[in-house]
Amino acid sequence: MKATYLSVSGLGVGAVLVGVFASATLSQASDLINDLSATTAGEAGDAAGPYLAQDFSTSLAGPLSGLILDLNFSQAAVTAGTPLDIFVYHANGSGPTSPLPFFGLLGTVTPTVAGANNYSVNIIPGHSFALTAGQDYSILMDTTLASGTVAWEYTTIGGANAANAGNPGTFLSGYTAPDGFTWTPSGDTFQLQVVPEPATNVFLGFGALALLAIQRIRNQKA
């Protein structure tokens, strides 16, 4: 009776190539939008909002798998260490409109550095919202929720577009609001990076790998 265990060497060249393709798809996934390399023009916090939002549009569909924000926390906020909630809303040409599921809560950011720093949002499991191609979205925060103060670094529209050149998403306007409902365009863009999950190609790759593995088992049993 032949063994039915699997090994990379037993799967054949085709399966290895499929596995490499899937890995390459993950490593080569591009940002949806990203202006973190643009020159910072200033920072917006309580005085400008305290509600801050950055709108963007997407030409890619898929789960929102990563978000990085350029935030400036005070030392008091760092000392308190209270996580700051980050939300995702639907948007239109006038700013954020309605929240995505779970009241739009994507995840949190915990202050660790006094001053400007890039923070990866800790996405809550199950809250990796599926983005729809052709839709406008908004990343939103309420700066008064920070224990201390927090500002969102921003850049000019020109700086954001130059830094984002080649990415499939588009920066729209940044917005501020005194009440979370009456949004005013800021004339600049708040600095962030949005990364979609390249789920389709990866799952196709692993699906083909699984089919080859099953065929290998059948051949060994024959």
Phi, psi and omega per residue, in radians:
M1 nan 2.261 -3.083
K2 -1.468 2.598 3.123
A3 -1.177 2.583 -3.125
T4 -1.988 0.204 3.122
Y5 -1.282 2.800 -3.101
L6 -1.854 2.579 3.013
S7 -2.554 2.742 -3.141
V8 -1.056 -0.718 -3.101
S9 -1.184 -0.452 -3.111
G10 -1.491 -0.201 -3.086
L11 -1.438 -0.395 3.123
G12 1.670 2.893 -3.068
V13 -1.091 -0.696 -3.104
G14 -1.018 -0.782 -3.121
A15 -1.161 -0.705 3.131
V16 -1.072 -0.727 3.129
L17 -1.115 -0.686 3.104
V18 -1.107 -0.748 3.111
G19 -1.085 -0.725 3.096
V20 -1.106 -0.712 3.115
F21 -1.038 -0.782 -3.130
A22 -1.102 -0.750 3.129
S23 -1.122 -0.710 3.138
A24 -1.117 -0.635 3.124
T25 -1.080 -0.731 3.117
L26 -1.130 -0.832 -3.027
S27 -1.267 -0.429 -3.088
Q28 -1.738 0.167 3.124
A29 -1.082 2.260 -3.099
S30 -1.589 2.797 3.048
D31 -1.186 2.607 2.997
L32 -1.310 -0.937 2.980
I33 -2.454 2.665 -3.114
N34 -2.902 1.989 3.059
D35 -2.167 0.397 -3.089
L36 -1.121 -0.380 -3.139
S37 -1.498 -0.123 3.140
A38 -1.245 2.684 3.109
T39 -1.168 2.280 -3.141
T40 -1.275 2.269 -3.114
A41 -1.711 -0.242 -3.124
G42 2.874 -2.905 3.137
E43 -2.495 2.504 -3.131
A44 -2.069 2.328 -3.132
G45 -2.481 -2.410 -3.044
D46 -0.973 -0.749 -3.067
A47 -1.126 -0.535 -3.090
A48 -1.573 -0.264 -3.009
G49 -2.151 -1.821 0.121
P50 -1.417 -0.028 3.120
Y51 -1.507 2.224 -3.109
L52 -2.166 2.489 -3.099
A53 -2.609 2.473 3.036
Q54 -2.109 2.079 3.137
D55 -1.550 2.614 3.053
F56 -2.667 2.774 3.058
S57 -2.031 2.741 -3.089
T58 -2.248 2.430 3.009
S59 -1.850 0.096 3.098
L60 -2.060 2.473 3.048
A61 -1.793 2.528 3.098
G62 2.663 2.888 3.136
P63 -1.114 2.518 3.064
L64 -1.375 1.828 -3.002
S65 -1.763 -0.206 -3.127
G66 -2.754 2.495 3.099
L67 -2.581 2.215 3.104
I68 -2.129 2.318 -3.112
L69 -2.126 2.447 3.078
D70 -1.619 1.703 -3.043
L71 -2.023 2.696 -3.119
N72 -2.186 1.726 -3.132
F73 -1.621 2.588 3.018
S74 -1.351 2.892 3.108
Q75 -1.116 -0.591 3.114
A76 -1.081 -0.685 3.120
A77 -1.177 -0.673 3.123
V78 -1.150 -0.753 -3.139
T79 -1.091 -0.742 3.133
A80 -1.194 -0.654 3.103
G81 1.163 0.415 -3.124
T82 -1.374 2.212 3.126
P83 -1.100 2.516 3.097
L84 -1.823 2.213 -3.130
D85 -1.280 2.428 3.089
I86 -2.108 2.302 -3.037
F87 -2.055 2.742 3.020
V88 -2.170 2.230 -3.119
Y89 -2.122 2.746 2.838
H90 -1.199 2.752 -3.115
A91 -2.555 2.851 2.996
N92 -2.445 -2.862 -3.091
G93 -1.196 -0.069 -3.131
S94 -1.983 0.165 3.115
G95 1.972 -2.949 3.133
P96 -1.058 2.570 -3.134
T97 -2.092 -1.151 -3.074
S98 -2.403 2.605 -3.101
P99 -1.298 2.700 2.967
L100 -1.299 -3.123 -3.132
P101 -0.954 2.848 -3.107
F102 1.060 0.637 -3.105
F103 1.047 0.379 3.109
G104 1.418 0.021 -3.078
L105 -1.233 1.983 3.118
L106 -1.518 -0.826 -3.090
G107 3.095 -2.757 -3.062
T108 -2.361 2.801 3.005
V109 -2.170 2.278 3.118
T110 -1.878 2.090 -3.093
P111 -1.140 2.311 3.127
T112 -2.243 -0.284 -3.062
V113 -2.307 2.282 3.033
A114 -1.361 2.168 -3.071
G115 1.880 -3.083 -3.071
A116 -1.188 2.392 -3.138
N117 -2.825 2.568 3.075
N118 -1.485 2.179 -3.096
Y119 -2.050 2.245 3.008
S120 -1.448 2.255 3.127
V121 -1.248 2.284 3.050
N122 -1.402 1.688 -3.058
I123 -1.264 2.261 3.128
I124 -1.182 2.311 3.114
P125 -0.926 2.288 -3.113
G126 1.545 -0.091 -3.112
H127 -1.859 0.316 3.080
S128 -1.366 1.421 -2.982
F129 -0.998 2.442 3.110
A130 -1.404 2.087 3.105
L131 -1.489 2.478 3.130
T132 -1.867 2.274 3.129
A133 -1.048 2.406 3.111
G134 1.526 -0.009 -3.127
Q135 -1.753 2.686 3.042
D136 -1.729 2.447 3.131
Y137 -2.310 2.935 3.133
S138 -2.471 2.298 2.960
I139 -1.557 2.265 -2.955
L140 -2.356 2.556 3.052
M141 -2.586 2.734 3.029
D142 -1.963 1.863 -3.021
T143 -1.179 -0.318 3.137
T144 -1.259 -0.201 3.122
L145 -1.340 -0.219 3.122
A146 -1.354 2.453 3.067
S147 -1.469 1.518 -2.934
G148 2.195 -2.635 3.100
T149 -2.111 2.682 3.064
V150 -2.491 2.420 3.052
A151 -2.129 2.665 3.112
W152 -1.860 2.041 3.138
E153 -1.121 2.495 3.137
Y154 -2.344 2.859 3.100
T155 -2.330 3.030 3.121
T156 -1.311 2.800 3.083
I157 -1.022 -0.753 3.130
G158 -1.097 -0.729 3.119
G159 -1.141 -0.687 3.126
A160 -1.142 -0.789 -3.111
N161 -1.148 -0.654 3.119
A162 -1.160 -0.747 -3.133
A163 -1.215 -0.490 -3.061
N164 -1.617 0.013 -3.069
A165 -0.981 2.318 3.127
G166 1.671 -0.230 3.105
N167 -1.548 2.622 -3.029
P168 -1.402 -0.072 3.087
G169 -1.778 2.895 -3.088
T170 -2.249 2.326 3.029
F171 -1.294 2.329 2.966
L172 -1.872 -2.804 -3.056
S173 -1.340 2.663 2.896
G174 -1.494 2.661 -3.095
Y175 -2.358 2.633 2.985
T176 -2.219 2.732 3.136
A177 -2.653 2.441 3.086
P178 -1.376 -0.347 -3.000
D179 -2.283 -0.034 -3.114
G180 1.479 0.057 -3.125
F181 -2.212 -0.654 -3.084
T182 -1.702 1.668 -3.001
W183 -1.631 2.360 3.113
T184 -2.083 2.224 3.114
P185 -1.038 2.391 -3.099
S186 -1.507 -0.333 -3.075
G187 1.436 -0.054 3.123
D188 -2.331 -3.096 3.068
T189 -2.192 2.363 3.067
F190 -1.339 2.412 -2.954
Q191 -1.411 2.237 -3.110
L192 -2.803 2.921 3.043
Q193 -2.278 2.282 3.114
V194 -2.083 2.239 -3.102
V195 -2.137 2.087 3.050
P196 -1.522 2.700 3.109
E197 -1.495 2.157 3.134
P198 -1.353 1.093 -2.960
A199 -1.150 -0.706 -2.992
T200 -1.047 -0.942 -3.083
N201 -1.160 -0.648 -3.124
V202 -1.148 -0.791 -3.120
F203 -1.166 -0.615 3.061
L204 -1.095 -0.709 -3.127
G205 -1.127 -0.829 -3.131
F206 -1.234 -0.518 3.081
G207 -1.136 -0.741 3.098
A208 -1.139 -0.655 3.114
L209 -1.093 -0.723 3.134
A210 -1.130 -0.704 3.124
L211 -1.089 -0.714 3.110
L212 -1.143 -0.654 3.124
A213 -1.130 -0.738 3.122
I214 -1.098 -0.725 3.122
Q215 -1.095 -0.647 3.129
R216 -1.116 -0.718 3.121
I217 -1.107 -0.758 3.132
R218 -1.076 -0.703 3.132
N219 -1.143 -0.629 -3.137
Q220 -1.221 -0.578 -3.138
K221 -1.333 -0.402 -3.069
A222 -1.170 nan nan
